[in-house]
Amino acid sequence: MEVNMGTVRSNVARNATGAEEHDATSLAQAVGYSWGTPLPPELRIAFDIVLCGDLLYHVWSGRLQNEFLTTLQYLNGGAGAGAA
């Protein structure tokens, strides 16, 4: 999902300015994703952290609970590691 991704990518770039080459900030990237869909290539590799805006409200209110659980299965490799 590309909603607000331009803003997020700009923020990542601003925070990476002046960072050391191998500093976590310089390696950060923003990836749009719709919960429950197969993982894009960027999420099929090892990573340290995922930041999710407004996700928990929608998961626990029931709106995205199934999609969120499907995504966790993809990330854990239980659903073909993001395979379609």
MMTF fields as JSON, N, C-alpha, C and O atoms, coordinates in Angstrom:
{
  "mmtfVersion": "1.0.0",
  "mmtfProducer": "UNKNOWN",
  "numBonds": 335,
  "numAtoms": 336,
  "numGroups": 84,
  "numChains": 1,
  "numModels": 1,
  "chainsPerModel": [1],
  "groupsPerChain": [84],
  "chainIdList": ["A"],
  "bondAtomList": [4, 2, 8, 6, 12, 10, 16, 14, 20, 18, 24, 22, 28, 26, 32, 30, 36, 34, 40, 38, 44, 42, 48, 46, 52, 50, 56, 54, 60, 58, 64, 62, 68, 66, 72, 70, 76, 74, 80, 78, 84, 82, 88, 86, 92, 90, 96, 94, 100, 98, 104, 102, 108, 106, 112, 110, 116, 114, 120, 118, 124, 122, 128, 126, 132, 130, 136, 134, 140, 138, 144, 142, 148, 146, 152, 150, 156, 154, 160, 158, 164, 162, 168, 166, 172, 170, 176, 174, 180, 178, 184, 182, 188, 186, 192, 190, 196, 194, 200, 198, 204, 202, 208, 206, 212, 210, 216, 214, 220, 218, 224, 222, 228, 226, 232, 230, 236, 234, 240, 238, 244, 242, 248, 246, 252, 250, 256, 254, 260, 258, 264, 262, 268, 266, 272, 270, 276, 274, 280, 278, 284, 282, 288, 286, 292, 290, 296, 294, 300, 298, 304, 302, 308, 306, 312, 310, 316, 314, 320, 318, 324, 322, 328, 326, 332, 330],
  "bondOrderList": [1, 1, 1, 1, 1, 1, 1, 1, 1, 1, 1, 1, 1, 1, 1, 1, 1, 1, 1, 1, 1, 1, 1, 1, 1, 1, 1, 1, 1, 1, 1, 1, 1, 1, 1, 1, 1, 1, 1, 1, 1, 1, 1, 1, 1, 1, 1, 1, 1, 1, 1, 1, 1, 1, 1, 1, 1, 1, 1, 1, 1, 1, 1, 1, 1, 1, 1, 1, 1, 1, 1, 1, 1, 1, 1, 1, 1, 1, 1, 1, 1, 1, 1],
  "groupList": [{"groupName": "MET", "atomNameList": ["N", "CA", "C", "O"], "elementList": ["N", "C", "C", "O"], "formalChargeList": [0, 0, 0, 0], "bondAtomList": [1, 0, 2, 1, 3, 2], "bondOrderList": [1, 1, 2], "singleLetterCode": "M", "chemCompType": "L-PEPTIDE LINKING"}, {"groupName": "GLU", "atomNameList": ["N", "CA", "C", "O"], "elementList": ["N", "C", "C", "O"], "formalChargeList": [0, 0, 0, 0], "bondAtomList": [1, 0, 2, 1, 3, 2], "bondOrderList": [1, 1, 2], "singleLetterCode": "E", "chemCompType": "L-PEPTIDE LINKING"}, {"groupName": "VAL", "atomNameList": ["N", "CA", "C", "O"], "elementList": ["N", "C", "C", "O"], "formalChargeList": [0, 0, 0, 0], "bondAtomList": [1, 0, 2, 1, 3, 2], "bondOrderList": [1, 1, 2], "singleLetterCode": "V", "chemCompType": "L-PEPTIDE LINKING"}, {"groupName": "ASN", "atomNameList": ["N", "CA", "C", "O"], "elementList": ["N", "C", "C", "O"], "formalChargeList": [0, 0, 0, 0], "bondAtomList": [1, 0, 2, 1, 3, 2], "bondOrderList": [1, 1, 2], "singleLetterCode": "N", "chemCompType": "L-PEPTIDE LINKING"}, {"groupName": "GLY", "atomNameList": ["N", "CA", "C", "O"], "elementList": ["N", "C", "C", "O"], "formalChargeList": [0, 0, 0, 0], "bondAtomList": [1, 0, 2, 1, 3, 2], "bondOrderList": [1, 1, 2], "singleLetterCode": "G", "chemCompType": "PEPTIDE LINKING"}, {"groupName": "THR", "atomNameList": ["N", "CA", "C", "O"], "elementList": ["N", "C", "C", "O"], "formalChargeList": [0, 0, 0, 0], "bondAtomList": [1, 0, 2, 1, 3, 2], "bondOrderList": [1, 1, 2], "singleLetterCode": "T", "chemCompType": "L-PEPTIDE LINKING"}, {"groupName": "ARG", "atomNameList": ["N", "CA", "C", "O"], "elementList": ["N", "C", "C", "O"], "formalChargeList": [0, 0, 0, 0], "bondAtomList": [1, 0, 2, 1, 3, 2], "bondOrderList": [1, 1, 2], "singleLetterCode": "R", "chemCompType": "L-PEPTIDE LINKING"}, {"groupName": "SER", "atomNameList": ["N", "CA", "C", "O"], "elementList": ["N", "C", "C", "O"], "formalChargeList": [0, 0, 0, 0], "bondAtomList": [1, 0, 2, 1, 3, 2], "bondOrderList": [1, 1, 2], "singleLetterCode": "S", "chemCompType": "L-PEPTIDE LINKING"}, {"groupName": "ALA", "atomNameList": ["N", "CA", "C", "O"], "elementList": ["N", "C", "C", "O"], "formalChargeList": [0, 0, 0, 0], "bondAtomList": [1, 0, 2, 1, 3, 2], "bondOrderList": [1, 1, 2], "singleLetterCode": "A", "chemCompType": "L-PEPTIDE LINKING"}, {"groupName": "HIS", "atomNameList": ["N", "CA", "C", "O"], "elementList": ["N", "C", "C", "O"], "formalChargeList": [0, 0, 0, 0], "bondAtomList": [1, 0, 2, 1, 3, 2], "bondOrderList": [1, 1, 2], "singleLetterCode": "H", "chemCompType": "L-PEPTIDE LINKING"}, {"groupName": "ASP", "atomNameList": ["N", "CA", "C", "O"], "elementList": ["N", "C", "C", "O"], "formalChargeList": [0, 0, 0, 0], "bondAtomList": [1, 0, 2, 1, 3, 2], "bondOrderList": [1, 1, 2], "singleLetterCode": "D", "chemCompType": "L-PEPTIDE LINKING"}, {"groupName": "LEU", "atomNameList": ["N", "CA", "C", "O"], "elementList": ["N", "C", "C", "O"], "formalChargeList": [0, 0, 0, 0], "bondAtomList": [1, 0, 2, 1, 3, 2], "bondOrderList": [1, 1, 2], "singleLetterCode": "L", "chemCompType": "L-PEPTIDE LINKING"}, {"groupName": "GLN", "atomNameList": ["N", "CA", "C", "O"], "elementList": ["N", "C", "C", "O"], "formalChargeList": [0, 0, 0, 0], "bondAtomList": [1, 0, 2, 1, 3, 2], "bondOrderList": [1, 1, 2], "singleLetterCode": "Q", "chemCompType": "L-PEPTIDE LINKING"}, {"groupName": "TYR", "atomNameList": ["N", "CA", "C", "O"], "elementList": ["N", "C", "C", "O"], "formalChargeList": [0, 0, 0, 0], "bondAtomList": [1, 0, 2, 1, 3, 2], "bondOrderList": [1, 1, 2], "singleLetterCode": "Y", "chemCompType": "L-PEPTIDE LINKING"}, {"groupName": "TRP", "atomNameList": ["N", "CA", "C", "O"], "elementList": ["N", "C", "C", "O"], "formalChargeList": [0, 0, 0, 0], "bondAtomList": [1, 0, 2, 1, 3, 2], "bondOrderList": [1, 1, 2], "singleLetterCode": "W", "chemCompType": "L-PEPTIDE LINKING"}, {"groupName": "PRO", "atomNameList": ["N", "CA", "C", "O"], "elementList": ["N", "C", "C", "O"], "formalChargeList": [0, 0, 0, 0], "bondAtomList": [1, 0, 2, 1, 3, 2], "bondOrderList": [1, 1, 2], "singleLetterCode": "P", "chemCompType": "L-PEPTIDE LINKING"}, {"groupName": "ILE", "atomNameList": ["N", "CA", "C", "O"], "elementList": ["N", "C", "C", "O"], "formalChargeList": [0, 0, 0, 0], "bondAtomList": [1, 0, 2, 1, 3, 2], "bondOrderList": [1, 1, 2], "singleLetterCode": "I", "chemCompType": "L-PEPTIDE LINKING"}, {"groupName": "PHE", "atomNameList": ["N", "CA", "C", "O"], "elementList": ["N", "C", "C", "O"], "formalChargeList": [0, 0, 0, 0], "bondAtomList": [1, 0, 2, 1, 3, 2], "bondOrderList": [1, 1, 2], "singleLetterCode": "F", "chemCompType": "L-PEPTIDE LINKING"}, {"groupName": "CYS", "atomNameList": ["N", "CA", "C", "O"], "elementList": ["N", "C", "C", "O"], "formalChargeList": [0, 0, 0, 0], "bondAtomList": [1, 0, 2, 1, 3, 2], "bondOrderList": [1, 1, 2], "singleLetterCode": "C", "chemCompType": "L-PEPTIDE LINKING"}],
  "groupTypeList": [0, 1, 2, 3, 0, 4, 5, 2, 6, 7, 3, 2, 8, 6, 3, 8, 5, 4, 8, 1, 1, 9, 10, 8, 5, 7, 11, 8, 12, 8, 2, 4, 13, 7, 14, 4, 5, 15, 11, 15, 15, 1, 11, 6, 16, 8, 17, 10, 16, 2, 11, 18, 4, 10, 11, 11, 13, 9, 2, 14, 7, 4, 6, 11, 12, 3, 1, 17, 11, 5, 5, 11, 12, 13, 11, 3, 4, 4, 8, 4, 8, 4, 8, 8],
  "groupIdList": [1, 2, 3, 4, 5, 6, 7, 8, 9, 10, 11, 12, 13, 14, 15, 16, 17, 18, 19, 20, 21, 22, 23, 24, 25, 26, 27, 28, 29, 30, 31, 32, 33, 34, 35, 36, 37, 38, 39, 40, 41, 42, 43, 44, 45, 46, 47, 48, 49, 50, 51, 52, 53, 54, 55, 56, 57, 58, 59, 60, 61, 62, 63, 64, 65, 66, 67, 68, 69, 70, 71, 72, 73, 74, 75, 76, 77, 78, 79, 80, 81, 82, 83, 84],
  "secStructList": [7, 7, 6, 6, 2, 2, 2, 2, 2, 2, 2, 2, 2, 2, 2, 2, 6, 6, 7, 7, 6, 6, 1, 2, 2, 2, 2, 7, 7, 7, 7, 7, 7, 7, 6, 6, 1, 7, 7, 7, 4, 4, 4, 1, 1, 7, 7, 1, 7, 7, 7, 7, 1, 1, 2, 2, 2, 2, 2, 2, 6, 6, 1, 1, 2, 2, 2, 2, 2, 2, 2, 2, 2, 2, 2, 2, 6, 6, 6, 1, 6, 6, 7, 7],
  "xCoordList": [0.847, 0.0, 0.891, 1.771, 0.655, 1.543, 1.056, 1.641, 0.003, -0.494, 0.589, 1.091, 0.94, 1.931, 3.358, 4.235, 3.623, 4.976, 5.979, 7.147, 5.551, 6.461, 6.967, 8.155, 6.077, 6.452, 7.387, 8.388, 7.06, 7.89, 9.28, 10.281, 9.353, 10.654, 11.471, 12.686, 10.816, 11.522, 12.077, 13.201, 11.311, 11.773, 12.965, 13.921, 12.912, 14.039, 15.283, 16.363, 15.146, 16.282, 16.858, 18.077, 15.993, 16.458, 17.226, 18.246, 16.75, 17.419, 18.731, 19.615, 18.873, 20.099, 21.195, 22.363, 20.827, 21.8, 22.869, 22.565, 24.111, 25.219, 25.494, 26.422, 24.714, 24.943, 26.16, 26.482, 26.821, 27.955, 27.457, 26.277, 28.34, 27.955, 27.23, 26.262, 27.67, 27.053, 26.194, 25.828, 25.878, 24.964, 23.569, 23.195, 22.807, 21.469, 20.602, 19.791, 20.765, 19.976, 20.279, 19.375, 21.534, 21.891, 21.389, 21.252, 21.116, 20.648, 19.123, 18.581, 18.442, 16.983, 16.319, 16.831, 15.179, 14.394, 12.911, 12.534, 12.104, 10.655, 10.052, 10.362, 9.187, 8.562, 7.06, 6.597, 6.305, 4.85, 4.389, 4.976, 3.344, 2.858, 1.4, 1.008, 0.6, -0.801, -0.877, -0.564, -1.285, -1.316, -2.061, -3.139, -1.463, -2.086, -1.735, -2.08, -1.054, -0.66, 0.734, 1.466, 1.101, 2.454, 3.517, 3.342, 4.599, 5.654, 6.392, 6.688, 6.69, 7.529, 8.97, 9.305, 9.824, 11.205, 11.945, 12.748, 11.684, 12.379, 12.082, 12.879, 10.936, 10.566, 10.854, 10.541, 11.445, 11.794, 13.227, 13.72, 13.891, 15.255, 15.254, 14.277, 16.345, 16.438, 16.359, 16.925, 15.657, 15.587, 15.444, 15.111, 15.693, 15.718, 14.422, 14.07, 13.712, 12.535, 11.526, 11.89, 10.265, 9.182, 8.396, 7.975, 8.196, 7.373, 6.046, 6.01, 4.96, 3.622, 2.771, 2.484, 2.371, 1.509, 0.047, -0.493, -0.594, -2.019, -2.41, -3.6, -1.454, -1.771, -2.503, -3.544, -1.989, -2.562, -4.029, -4.809, -4.412, -5.827, -6.685, -7.705, -6.273, -7.055, -7.008, -7.985, -5.874, -5.779, -6.696, -7.509, -6.571, -7.321, -8.783, -9.589, -9.146, -10.563, -11.222, -12.439, -10.405, -10.926, -10.855, -11.011, -10.623, -10.641, -9.532, -9.77, -8.328, -7.203, -6.589, -5.45, -7.317, -6.734, -6.301, -5.182, -7.156, -6.791, -5.618, -4.725, -5.618, -4.539, -3.213, -2.165, -3.28, -2.086, -1.527, -0.319, -2.39, -1.944, -1.368, -0.401, -1.955, -1.416, -0.017, 0.881, 0.164, 1.473, 2.497, 3.627, 2.118, 3.036, 3.443, 4.594, 2.507, 2.845, 3.835, 4.788, 3.616, 4.557, 5.951, 6.946, 6.009, 7.298, 8.006, 9.235, 7.228, 7.793, 8.121, 8.714, 7.739, 8.015, 6.962, 7.113, 5.888, 4.851, 3.896, 3.091, 3.965, 3.071, 3.884, 3.51, 4.98, 5.813, 6.69, 7.11, 6.966, 7.842, 7.453, 8.306, 6.162, 5.698, 5.375, 5.053, 5.459, 5.127, 3.656, 2.829, 3.335, 1.929, 1.175, -0.02],
  "yCoordList": [-1.178, 0.0, 1.239, 1.386, 2.1, 3.251, 4.531, 5.595, 4.443, 5.629, 6.147, 5.397, 7.402, 8.079, 7.562, 7.991, 6.665, 6.122, 7.191, 7.127, 8.153, 9.237, 9.988, 10.293, 10.283, 10.973, 10.113, 10.604, 8.832, 7.928, 7.81, 7.875, 7.64, 7.533, 8.812, 8.754, 9.955, 11.228, 11.313, 11.776, 10.876, 10.894, 9.963, 10.315, 8.773, 7.84, 8.481, 8.412, 9.096, 9.732, 10.87, 11.003, 11.691, 12.792, 12.276, 12.852, 11.204, 10.649, 9.963, 9.849, 9.509, 8.834, 9.823, 9.446, 11.084, 12.092, 12.241, 12.531, 12.043, 12.191, 10.952, 10.956, 9.9, 8.672, 7.941, 8.038, 7.216, 6.393, 5.342, 4.993, 4.843, 3.915, 2.68, 2.237, 2.122, 0.897, 1.145, 0.201, 2.381, 2.733, 2.238, 2.282, 1.773, 1.237, 2.254, 1.879, 3.523, 4.557, 4.621, 4.844, 4.429, 4.501, 3.28, 3.329, 2.186, 0.963, 0.855, -0.037, 1.744, 1.676, 1.928, 2.68, 1.29, 1.55, 1.43, 0.735, 2.1, 2.061, 1.221, 1.413, 0.29, -0.613, -0.6, -0.893, -0.267, -0.321, -1.771, -2.605, -2.066, -3.445, -3.446, -2.675, -4.303, -4.492, -5.788, -6.855, -5.706, -6.856, -8.03, -7.874, -9.214, -10.441, -10.83, -11.925, -9.951, -10.273, -10.92, -10.786, -11.618, -12.19, -11.109, -9.957, -11.497, -10.545, -10.064, -10.856, -8.758, -8.255, -8.719, -9.123, -8.668, -9.137, -8.503, -9.17, -7.229, -6.538, -7.149, -7.015, -7.818, -8.42, -9.918, -10.579, -10.45, -11.872, -12.125, -13.25, -11.07, -11.185, -10.831, -10.288, -11.14, -10.844, -9.335, -8.545, -8.953, -7.549, -7.493, -8.495, -6.333, -6.183, -5.679, -6.063, -4.829, -4.197, -3.805, -3.487, -3.836, -3.373, -2.331, -2.595, -1.165, -0.124, -0.085, -0.055, -0.083, -0.151, 0.989, 1.044, 1.884, 2.977, 2.559, 2.016, 2.799, 2.537, 1.07, 0.756, 0.18, -1.226, -1.837, -2.469, -1.662, -2.376, -2.037, -2.912, -0.8, -0.448, -1.293, -1.844, -1.392, -2.121, -3.632, -4.33, -4.14, -5.576, -5.945, -6.861, -5.24, -5.64, -5.23, -5.747, -4.325, -4.019, -5.059, -5.046, -5.963, -7.041, -6.777, -7.7, -5.539, -5.195, -5.89, -6.335, -5.991, -6.572, -7.774, -8.145, -8.376, -9.46, -10.642, -11.133, -11.103, -12.227, -11.887, -12.71, -10.682, -10.257, -10.175, -10.567, -9.661, -9.554, -10.934, -11.152, -11.858, -13.212, -13.921, -14.674, -13.685, -14.247, -13.702, -14.447, -12.407, -11.802, -12.404, -12.679, -12.612, -13.236, -14.627, -15.028, -15.365, -16.686, -16.56, -17.335, -15.591, -15.358, -15.056, -15.623, -14.159, -13.756, -14.889, -14.94, -15.801, -16.943, -18.103, -19.099, -17.968, -19.017, -20.099, -21.081, -19.944, -20.967, -20.959, -21.879, -19.96, -19.894, -19.712, -18.942, -20.416, -20.342, -19.105, -18.691, -18.519, -17.323, -16.272, -15.707, -16.019, -14.965, -15.398, -14.573, -16.687, -17.181, -16.98, -17.019, -16.767, -16.558, -17.855, -17.88],
  "zCoordList": [0.0, 0.0, 0.0, 0.848, -0.935, -1.111, -0.432, -0.635, 0.364, 1.045, 1.994, 2.831, 1.866, 2.701, 2.551, 3.302, 1.617, 1.5, 1.072, 1.456, 0.299, -0.08, 1.139, 1.237, 2.057, 3.288, 4.131, 4.652, 4.265, 5.058, 4.44, 5.154, 3.135, 2.465, 2.63, 2.821, 2.557, 2.768, 4.18, 4.374, 5.162, 6.553, 6.749, 7.44, 6.143, 6.23, 5.622, 6.209, 4.467, 3.793, 4.632, 4.74, 5.224, 6.064, 7.274, 7.653, 7.877, 9.056, 8.7, 9.549, 7.472, 7.043, 6.649, 6.553, 6.421, 6.017, 7.092, 8.249, 6.704, 7.64, 8.479, 9.288, 8.308, 9.076, 8.525, 7.341, 9.402, 8.974, 7.979, 7.987, 7.131, 6.062, 6.58, 5.963, 7.689, 8.195, 9.431, 10.131, 9.697, 10.776, 10.397, 9.225, 11.366, 11.087, 10.349, 9.502, 10.662, 9.999, 8.513, 7.707, 8.139, 6.719, 5.956, 4.734, 6.661, 6.015, 5.978, 5.325, 6.665, 6.769, 5.422, 4.593, 5.218, 4.023, 4.371, 5.314, 3.613, 3.799, 2.679, 1.503, 3.066, 2.106, 2.335, 3.437, 1.316, 1.421, 1.401, 0.712, 2.152, 2.24, 2.67, 3.545, 2.064, 2.472, 3.263, 2.735, 4.512, 5.414, 4.804, 4.23, 4.938, 4.464, 3.044, 2.601, 2.32, 0.944, 0.958, 1.938, -0.126, -0.175, 0.04, -0.359, 0.667, 0.999, -0.246, -1.141, -0.303, -1.385, -1.146, -0.033, -2.165, -2.017, -0.837, -0.184, -0.56, 0.531, 1.9, 2.829, 2.023, 3.307, 3.356, 4.346, 2.296, 2.275, 2.711, 2.635, 3.168, 3.669, 5.155, 5.671, 5.831, 7.261, 7.499, 6.742, 8.549, 8.947, 10.456, 11.09, 11.031, 12.482, 13.09, 14.205, 12.374, 12.986, 11.905, 10.772, 12.284, 11.417, 12.201, 13.327, 11.627, 12.238, 11.512, 10.282, 12.258, 11.663, 12.191, 13.387, 11.331, 11.751, 11.835, 10.871, 12.958, 13.185, 13.078, 13.05, 13.02, 12.819, 14.007, 13.826, 15.201, 16.342, 16.572, 16.946, 16.358, 16.511, 15.572, 15.985, 14.321, 13.331, 13.557, 13.287, 14.052, 14.331, 15.483, 15.364, 16.589, 17.783, 17.726, 18.499, 16.842, 16.668, 15.764, 15.576, 15.203, 14.376, 12.887, 12.088, 12.501, 11.08, 10.29, 9.167, 10.851, 10.127, 10.843, 10.558, 11.752, 12.534, 11.664, 11.816, 10.762, 9.891, 8.984, 8.785, 8.434, 7.553, 8.313, 7.801, 9.539, 10.356, 10.693, 10.598, 11.082, 11.414, 10.181, 10.296, 9.012, 7.773, 7.511, 7.119, 7.727, 7.534, 8.491, 8.089, 9.748, 10.698, 10.232, 10.405, 9.642, 9.102, 7.948, 7.862, 7.061, 5.965, 6.52, 6.069, 7.5, 8.058, 8.768, 8.801, 9.34, 10.054, 9.107, 9.521, 7.858, 6.875, 6.841, 6.114, 7.615, 7.691, 6.514, 6.372, 5.68, 4.518, 3.248, 2.364, 3.167, 1.974, 1.914, 0.834, 3.06, 3.147, 2.122, 1.437, 2.026, 1.153, -0.249, -1.105, -0.491, -1.844, -2.123, -1.211, -3.369, -3.755, -3.728, -4.022]
}
